[in-house]
Amino acid sequence: MKKFCVIGEYDKDISLDELLDNLKPTRHMQKERLYRYDDALDCLDENDMIEKVFIVDTGHPNGEELHCITHSGIVFVFNRRKHETVSYSGLVTILTARVEQLERYGYKLSDYTRRKAIQHECEQLNI
């Protein structure tokens, strides 16, 4: 089983608009997970923004990750080292999150984010 440990909240601002304009995916994302990108973008709201950013240790040899959670329950996952070297680089994957996935970060979801995550699951996104 894959390790998942939330280390804490990231203390630097990450803008959703800048993120979307400057994404630099890893080779892994380009090869295996790019199909998630369009589905995730379709789930973003017009005035969406990043609600929380967490530092996560998954036990990956390339180090810690940044998990950027939007108000509409989309999670952008970056390699922390690559992102801090060149902003918005190192995109590993995008998740159209279900409630259980968001709850594992240990923060209180807004009612809106919870409803969006339930909708993602009902539409069988990111299964």
C-alpha positions in Angstrom: 0.0 0.0 0.0 1.2 3.5 -0.9 2.2 5.7 2.0 0.3 9.0 2.5 1.3 11.4 5.3 0.3 15.0 5.5 3.2 16.9 6.9 1.5 20.2 7.1 0.1 23.2 5.2 2.3 24.9 2.6 2.9 28.5 3.6 3.4 30.1 0.2 0.5 31.3 -2.0 -0.2 29.3 -5.2 -2.5 31.0 -7.7 -4.9 28.8 -9.6 -4.8 31.2 -12.6 -1.0 31.1 -12.7 -1.0 27.4 -12.1 -3.3 26.9 -15.2 -1.3 29.3 -17.3 2.2 27.9 -16.4 1.8 24.1 -15.9 4.9 22.2 -16.6 4.0 18.5 -16.2 6.5 15.8 -15.4 7.2 13.1 -18.1 5.1 10.7 -15.9 2.1 13.1 -16.2 2.6 13.6 -19.9 2.7 9.9 -20.6 0.1 8.4 -18.2 -2.2 10.9 -16.7 -2.8 13.7 -19.2 -6.3 12.3 -19.9 -7.4 13.5 -16.4 -6.5 17.1 -17.2 -9.5 17.9 -19.5 -11.9 16.2 -17.1 -10.5 18.1 -14.2 -10.6 21.4 -16.0 -14.3 20.8 -16.9 -15.0 20.5 -13.1 -13.4 23.8 -12.2 -15.8 26.7 -11.5 -15.5 30.0 -13.3 -14.2 31.8 -10.2 -12.5 28.8 -8.7 -9.4 29.2 -6.5 -7.0 27.1 -4.5 -8.5 26.5 -1.0 -5.6 24.7 0.6 -2.1 23.5 -0.2 -0.6 20.6 1.8 2.9 19.1 1.9 2.5 15.4 1.6 5.0 12.5 1.9 4.0 9.5 -0.2 7.3 7.8 0.2 8.3 8.5 -3.4 12.0 8.6 -4.1 11.7 12.0 -5.7 10.5 13.5 -2.4 7.6 15.4 -1.0 4.6 16.6 -2.9 2.4 19.7 -2.8 -1.3 18.9 -3.0 -3.2 22.0 -4.2 -7.0 21.6 -3.5 -9.4 23.9 -5.3 -12.7 25.0 -4.0 -14.4 22.7 -6.4 -12.5 19.6 -5.2 -9.8 19.3 -7.8 -6.4 18.4 -6.5 -3.2 19.3 -8.5 -0.2 17.3 -7.3 3.3 18.7 -7.7 6.7 17.5 -6.9 7.7 20.0 -4.2 11.3 20.3 -5.1 10.6 20.9 -8.8 7.9 23.4 -8.0 10.1 25.4 -5.7 12.9 25.4 -8.3 10.7 26.6 -11.2 7.2 27.7 -10.2 4.4 25.4 -11.4 6.8 22.8 -12.7 6.7 19.1 -11.6 3.0 18.4 -12.1 2.6 14.8 -11.2 -1.2 14.3 -11.5 -4.6 15.8 -11.2 -7.4 14.3 -9.2 -11.1 14.9 -9.5 -11.4 14.1 -5.8 -14.0 12.2 -3.9 -15.0 13.1 -0.4 -12.8 10.4 1.2 -9.8 11.6 -0.7 -10.3 15.1 0.5 -11.0 14.1 4.1 -7.6 12.4 4.4 -5.9 15.8 4.5 -7.5 16.4 7.9 -9.2 19.7 7.3 -12.9 20.7 7.4 -14.3 20.8 3.9 -16.7 23.6 3.0 -20.2 22.4 2.2 -19.7 23.5 -1.4 -16.5 21.4 -1.8 -18.2 18.4 -0.2 -21.1 18.7 -2.6 -18.7 19.0 -5.6 -16.7 15.9 -4.4 -20.0 13.9 -4.1 -20.9 15.0 -7.6 -17.5 13.8 -8.8 -18.2 10.4 -7.3 -21.7 10.2 -8.7 -20.4 11.0 -12.2 -17.7 8.3 -11.7 -14.8 10.7 -12.2 -11.4 9.6 -11.1 -12.2 6.0 -10.4 
